[in-house]
Each structure stands twice: as C-alpha cells, then as structure tokens.
Amino acid sequence: MIFEDPQSSFWGAAEIRKSKDVSQDQIVIDTLVLEASLLMEGDEVEVTLFDEDMTALEYVEFGLKPLSEDANTEDLVSRAAESVKSLESLIGGRLVYPGMSFHWPELNVKVEILNTKPLLSGKSFAKLAFEALREKTGYQFKTVGVASPFNAVLCIDTSGSMKTTDVPVQEIAHAREGLKDLAGDNPEVQAFLNRFEEGRNVSRAEAAAMAVLLYLAEKVGRGYGEKVGVITFEKEVSEMTFLDSESGEVQPFVECTGREKALGLQIISTHVVDKVEEGGTLTDMGSALNKAKDIMEEFGDPDKPTMLILLTDGMTTSGPPPLKVLKDRFPDRGKLVIYCIGLGERSEIDEELMLAIAQYGNGSYRHVDNMRDLLEWYGRLAGEFAVVIRGSE
C-alpha cells in the first residue's frame, strides 16, 4: 500500500501484514517505514492499495551520512561493507523508493537510497532483495556530505600499443584549463596540455597521462594529505618516485597536500609518455599488481582505505597471473577497492579478466574510447571511495 500526507506530500510504501494483535479498524506502521517516509506520529495520511507489478531492482546505491560530528568517516565505507549482514537484516525484503532514508544503528549513520537501476521515480518503489542484487550487479556504498580520505595507486599500461593515436579529444576544455592553471608557468606541462586540442586525436598514452594528471589535481584540491603512487608497466614494471620536500627523501608516492605538490604534474606527464616510447610488446599486469601492494605498504597508513586503478589497452602477456597475485597479496580486501579501465578497441582488451579483477577488489570495470569519458571517470574516482557488494566468488 501507499500512504501519503496530503498537507506535506510526504509519502511511503509498505507491505501489508495481517496480525491478530491489531484491530480491524487500525493500521500500525513499522517505525523504520515511518522514519523513511519523513512522517511523524499523529500525521493524517491517505492510504491506497497498490496492485500493480513490482519493479525488480538490479542495482542500489546507498549513501552513508554519520549522525555524530566526531564519527570516524575515514573508513566508513569499509566498515559498512564489513557489516552488510546487519543492514540486510534491517532493510532486506522491505519496499524502497527514491530519496528514502533510515537509521542504521550499528554504524550510527543515516542511510539514503541514492540511485537504483532501473531508476525509480515519482511514487514508484521496489522490493529490496539483497540476494538477487548480489547475483546481478551488486549494491554500492558511498559517503554523503562528508569527506572520506583515501590513498591510491594508479597502474598505467605503457606497452607499445599505447602509442596508437585513436583517442578523440572532445569536451575537455574545462579540465584542460584547470590543469593549465595548476601547472602555472611550468613550460613542460603547458606544452603537454597544449597537445589536447578539441577535435584532434591523441595517443592512448597521452590520454592516460592526462587522466593521471587530473586525478592528482583533484587530490591536491581536496587537501586531505592523501598519497598517490603511479606505476607504469609493460614487460618491465616501473614505479614513479617523488622527492619529499620536508625530509628530502625519495618516496614512491606524492603527498597531495598543497599547490607546491603540483610540480609532480611535470614528472608524471613526461614519465608516462616517455615510458611508452620505450615500451615493448609484452604486458605484465601481475607484476604491476605486486608492485602496487609494495607501495601500499610504504604508505604507512594501514587504517586508511586504498583505491587501485588499473588502465590497459590490451591483455596480460607476461609475468604471473593477475588473479593469483591478487589472491596471494591482497587476501584482506576490507579497505581496498579496485577499478579497471579499458582504453581503445574493445576487441583488443581482455574484458573478462578486467571484470574479474574489479570484482575481486569490490569495484567495477569500465571501457572508454574518448577523452571526455576517460577524464570524467578519473575525476569522479579521485573524490569517491565506493565499495560494491557482490555475491560469493
């Protein structure tokens, strides 16, 4: 049934369950249902029966908002992923609708239904069946209205095929100008960014380097002191090193704490493109994942979540099997999310492997073939640590 307050237009939906403890002239509304509808005890509502077919959900995005100012938000998404059973017992089997929110006592957070597939709109709702969701695309957690700092390792394929000039530049002027401002009077970075003229094609390597620059710029702008490591891989795996301005030590990551760290832009843009010029014909993803784990250990932040992004235009042709490396080196995935990006021709990419790697790491795989989509995806990932919950392997 649907119940609505005609004065406020607040509404909700719930299944009818008969009970001998309730008289025939009464309807008792569950506390969670009442809270989710924003109605309060004493409100007068109109009740109508809903007798149409129910929508079957394929995906749900849950937003998490702490209810106390001193809440630890740094690993909130990770803790939510570890506590899914309590959420499923709380809301599983109930009706959900867009904008619905409710209290999750175990984490002391407000949970909001942010997005669904198919999209629910108006007074439409669906029954939340977690088991069915896990069998399809899973469901996702992300924070709402709070900062969630996380470190990152970016793995970039620099094999010879990345020289292919087939990535169109379109609708990226805003991102390019933002990076040019950040680069200041650095001539090398300015010259690199000038390559990205609207309407022309750039190489896959140039596109990847630009995406990494944008990711780093977004992290610098956040100002949370997050650490970002960059790895390039073909037959050989190479980690980029940066100079700590305070200690003078060389480290395999850049700390995104201020504008002066943007000098890392020059190092990254030249390194990625130069590595492709040297690039061989083999691609060793497994060793790249091994190196990524080494860098994560050097971050020195075991309690801070880490995002790993793997970008490639091909298949793994050398080195240890990537999935075996993941299982050997990343047995604890509680504070990890992996995103895989396929760039270029789909027929050249092992998308089945990309999907398997992403699913192991509680993330997702996406194929892109133009600069706009590539930059949009990297820009989004730089500020959003989200975990996807799926079924068992």
C-alpha positions in Angstrom: 0.0 0.0 0.0 0.9 3.7 -0.4 0.3 6.2 2.4 0.6 10.0 1.9 0.2 13.1 4.0 -1.7 15.5 1.6 -0.5 18.5 3.5 3.2 17.9 3.3 3.2 15.4 0.3 5.5 13.1 2.4 4.7 9.5 1.4 5.8 6.0 1.9 5.1 2.4 0.8 4.9 -0.8 2.8 3.7 -4.4 2.6 0.5 -5.3 4.4 0.9 -7.9 7.0 -2.1 -9.2 8.9 -1.8 -9.5 12.7 -4.3 -10.8 15.3 -2.8 -8.2 17.7 -4.2 -5.3 15.6 -7.9 -4.5 15.5 -9.7 -4.3 12.1 -10.1 -0.5 12.2 -6.3 0.1 12.7 -3.2 0.1 10.6 0.1 0.0 12.6 3.1 1.4 10.7 6.6 0.0 11.4 9.0 2.5 12.9 11.5 2.2 10.1 8.9 2.7 7.5 7.6 5.8 9.3 11.1 7.3 9.6 11.9 6.6 6.0 8.8 8.4 4.8 9.6 11.5 7.0 6.1 11.2 8.6 5.6 11.6 12.3 3.2 10.1 14.8 0.0 12.0 14.7 0.1 12.8 10.9 -3.0 12.0 9.0 -2.5 10.1 5.8 -4.4 8.8 2.8 -4.0 5.1 2.2 -4.3 3.5 -1.2 -3.8 -0.1 -2.3 -1.0 -0.8 -4.9 -1.9 -3.7 -7.0 0.5 -3.3 -10.0 3.5 -5.4 -10.8 6.6 -4.6 -8.7 9.9 -3.4 -10.3 12.8 -5.9 -9.9 15.9 -4.0 -8.9 19.3 -4.8 -10.5 21.4 -2.3 -8.5 21.1 0.0 -5.5 23.4 2.8 -4.4 23.4 3.5 -0.6 24.6 6.9 0.7 26.1 6.9 4.3 26.0 10.0 6.5 27.3 9.9 10.1 25.0 11.1 12.8 27.7 12.4 15.1 30.3 15.1 14.4 33.1 13.0 15.9 32.3 10.0 13.8 35.3 8.2 12.1 34.5 8.8 8.4 37.9 7.7 7.1 36.9 4.0 6.8 33.1 4.4 6.9 32.6 2.7 3.6 34.9 -0.2 4.5 33.1 -0.7 7.9 29.8 -0.6 6.1 31.0 -3.4 3.7 32.1 -5.5 6.7 28.7 -5.0 8.4 26.4 -5.8 5.4 24.6 -8.6 7.2 23.1 -6.2 9.8 22.0 -3.9 7.0 20.4 -6.7 5.1 18.5 -7.9 8.2 17.4 -4.3 8.9 16.1 -3.4 5.4 16.1 -6.6 3.4 12.7 -7.6 2.0 11.2 -4.1 2.5 10.0 -1.7 -0.1 12.3 1.1 -1.1 11.8 4.3 -3.1 13.9 7.2 -4.3 15.1 9.6 -1.5 14.2 7.1 1.2 16.4 7.3 4.3 16.6 5.4 7.6 18.9 5.0 10.6 21.5 2.2 10.7 22.1 1.7 14.4 25.2 -0.5 14.2 27.2 2.3 12.4 25.1 5.2 13.7 24.6 6.6 10.2 21.7 7.8 8.2 21.3 5.6 5.1 19.8 7.1 1.9 18.7 5.4 -1.3 20.7 7.5 -3.8 20.3 5.6 -7.0 18.7 2.5 -8.4 18.7 0.5 -11.7 16.1 0.6 -13.1 15.6 4.2 -12.0 12.8 4.7 -9.6 11.0 8.0 -10.0 7.8 9.6 -8.7 5.8 7.3 -6.4 7.4 4.2 -7.7 9.1 1.7 -5.4 10.5 -1.8 -5.4 11.1 -4.7 -3.0 14.7 -4.8 -1.8 16.0 -8.4 -2.4 19.7 -8.4 -1.5 20.3 -11.9 -2.7 19.0 -11.0 -6.2 21.1 -7.8 -6.2 24.3 -9.7 -5.4 23.7 -12.1 -8.2 23.3 -9.2 -10.7 25.4 -6.1 -10.5 25.7 -5.9 -6.7 25.0 -2.9 -4.5 27.2 0.0 -3.6 28.2 2.1 -0.6 29.4 5.7 -0.7 29.6 8.6 1.8 27.2 11.6 1.5 28.2 15.1 2.6 31.4 14.1 4.4 35.0 13.7 3.3 36.4 10.2 3.0 40.2 10.4 2.6 41.8 7.5 0.8 45.2 6.8 -0.8 45.5 5.5 -4.3 47.8 3.6 -6.7 47.4 4.2 -10.4 48.7 1.5 -12.7 49.2 2.6 -16.4 49.9 0.2 -19.3 52.8 1.6 -21.3 53.3 -1.2 -23.8 53.9 -0.4 -27.5 50.2 -0.4 -28.4 49.6 2.6 -26.2 51.3 4.7 -28.9 48.2 4.2 -31.1 46.7 7.6 -31.9 43.0 6.8 -31.8 41.6 8.7 -28.7 39.5 11.7 -29.8 39.7 14.9 -27.8 36.2 16.2 -27.1 34.5 18.4 -24.5 37.5 18.6 -22.1 38.3 22.3 -22.3 37.3 22.9 -18.7 39.5 20.1 -17.3 42.5 21.2 -19.5 42.3 24.8 -18.4 42.1 23.8 -14.8 45.3 21.8 -15.2 47.0 24.6 -17.0 46.2 26.9 -14.1 47.5 24.4 -11.7 50.7 24.0 -13.7 51.4 27.7 -13.6 54.4 28.8 -15.6 55.8 25.2 -15.9 56.7 25.1 -19.7 56.9 21.3 -19.9 53.4 20.7 -18.5 51.9 23.6 -20.5 53.4 22.1 -23.7 52.0 18.7 -22.9 48.5 20.1 -22.2 48.6 22.1 -25.4 48.5 18.8 -27.3 44.9 18.3 -26.3 43.2 20.4 -28.9 39.5 19.9 -29.5 38.7 17.7 -32.4 42.1 16.1 -32.8 43.2 12.6 -31.8 45.9 11.8 -29.2 47.7 8.6 -28.4 46.4 6.3 -25.7 49.5 7.0 -23.7 48.9 10.8 -23.8 45.2 10.2 -22.8 46.3 8.0 -19.9 48.9 10.6 -18.7 46.3 13.4 -18.9 43.9 11.3 -16.8 46.6 10.7 -14.1 47.3 14.5 -14.0 43.6 15.2 -13.5 43.4 12.6 -10.7 46.4 14.1 -9.0 45.0 17.6 -9.4 41.7 16.6 -7.8 43.5 15.0 -4.9 45.6 18.2 -4.4 42.4 20.3 -4.5 40.9 18.1 -1.7 43.8 18.9 0.5 43.5 15.9 2.8 47.1 14.8 2.6 46.2 11.7 0.6 49.0 9.7 -1.0 49.1 8.7 -4.7 51.5 6.2 -6.2 52.0 5.8 -10.0 53.1 2.6 -11.7 53.8 2.1 -15.4 54.0 -1.5 -16.8 54.8 -3.3 -20.0 57.4 -6.2 -19.9 59.1 -4.3 -17.0 57.3 -2.5 -14.2 58.4 0.9 -13.1 57.3 2.9 -10.0 57.5 6.7 -10.1 59.4 8.3 -7.3 58.9 11.8 -5.8 61.1 13.9 -3.5 59.6 14.7 -0.1 60.1 18.4 0.2 60.4 18.2 4.0 62.6 15.2 4.6 64.4 15.3 1.3 63.9 11.6 0.9 62.8 9.8 -2.2 59.4 8.0 -1.9 57.2 6.0 -4.4 54.2 8.4 -4.0 53.3 12.0 -4.0 51.5 13.5 -1.0 48.7 15.7 -2.2 48.8 18.4 0.5 49.2 21.7 -1.4 49.8 23.6 -4.5 53.6 23.1 -4.5 53.0 19.3 -4.8 51.5 20.1 -8.3 55.1 20.0 -9.5 54.5 16.3 -9.6 52.5 17.0 -12.7 55.6 17.5 -14.8 57.2 14.3 -13.5 54.0 12.3 -14.3 53.3 13.7 -17.8 56.8 13.2 -19.0 57.3 9.8 -17.3 54.2 8.2 -18.7 54.7 9.4 -22.3 58.5 8.6 -22.2 57.8 5.1 -20.9 55.5 4.4 -23.9 58.3 5.5 -26.3 60.5 2.8 -24.7 57.5 0.4 -24.4 57.9 -3.2 -25.5 55.4 -5.7 -26.9 54.7 -7.6 -23.7 52.3 -6.6 -20.8 52.9 -7.8 -17.3 49.8 -6.9 -15.2 50.6 -9.4 -12.4 53.9 -7.8 -11.6 52.2 -4.3 -11.7 49.8 -5.5 -9.0 52.7 -6.9 -6.9 54.4 -3.5 -7.1 51.1 -1.8 -6.2 50.9 -3.8 -3.0 54.5 -2.9 -2.1 53.7 0.8 -2.5 50.6 0.4 -0.3 52.7 -1.0 2.4 55.1 2.0 2.1 52.1 4.4 2.5 52.3 3.6 6.2 48.5 4.2 6.6 47.1 0.7 7.4 43.8 2.1 8.6 43.2 4.3 5.6 41.4 2.8 2.6 43.2 2.5 -0.7 42.0 2.7 -4.3 43.8 0.9 -7.1 43.1 1.9 -10.7 44.4 -0.4 -13.5 44.3 1.1 -17.0 45.2 -1.0 -20.1 44.5 -1.3 -23.8 45.3 -4.9 -24.1 45.8 -8.3 -22.5 48.3 -9.6 -20.0 51.0 -11.5 -21.9 53.9 -11.9 -19.4 54.5 -12.4 -15.8 52.4 -14.0 -13.0 48.6 -14.4 -13.5 47.0 -11.2 -12.1 44.2 -13.1 -10.2 46.7 -15.3 -8.5 48.7 -12.2 -7.4 45.5 -10.6 -6.0 44.7 -13.7 -4.0 48.2 -14.1 -2.7 49.0 -10.4 -2.0 45.5 -9.0 -1.3 43.8 -11.6 0.9 42.2 -8.8 3.1 40.1 -6.7 0.9 38.3 -4.8 3.7 40.0 -1.5 2.9 40.6 -1.9 -0.8 38.7 -1.1 -4.0 39.9 -1.8 -7.5 38.7 -0.1 -10.7 39.8 -1.4 -14.1 39.6 0.8 -17.2 39.9 -0.5 -20.8 41.1 2.2 -23.2 40.8 1.8 -27.0 39.5 -1.1 -29.1 37.3 -3.5 -27.0 38.4 -6.4 -29.2 42.0 -5.9 -28.0 41.2 -5.9 -24.3 40.7 -8.9 -22.0 37.5 -7.6 -20.6 36.7 -10.8 -18.8 39.9 -10.5 -16.8 39.3 -6.8 -16.2 35.9 -7.6 -14.8 37.2 -10.4 -12.6 40.0 -8.2 -11.2 37.5 -5.4 -10.4 35.0 -7.7 -8.8 37.7 -9.2 -6.6 38.5 -5.7 -5.4 34.9 -4.6 -4.7 35.0 -2.3 -7.7 33.9 -2.1 -11.3 35.2 -2.2 -14.9 34.6 0.4 -17.5 35.5 0.7 -21.2 36.3 4.2 -22.6 37.3 5.3 -26.1 37.4 9.1 -25.8 39.0 11.8 -23.6 35.7 13.1 -22.2 34.6 9.8 -20.7 38.2 9.0 -19.5 38.6 12.2 -17.6 35.1 12.1 -16.2 35.7 8.7 -14.8 39.1 9.6 -13.3 37.8 12.8 -11.9 34.9 11.0 -10.2 37.1 8.3 -8.7 39.6 10.9 -7.3 36.9 12.0 -4.8 34.7 9.0 -4.3 35.7 5.8 -2.4 32.8 3.5 -3.0 32.6 -0.3 -2.5 30.4 -2.7 -4.5 29.0 -5.7 -2.6 28.5 -8.8 -4.8 27.8 -12.4 -4.4 30.4 -15.0 -3.4 33.2 -15.8 -5.9 
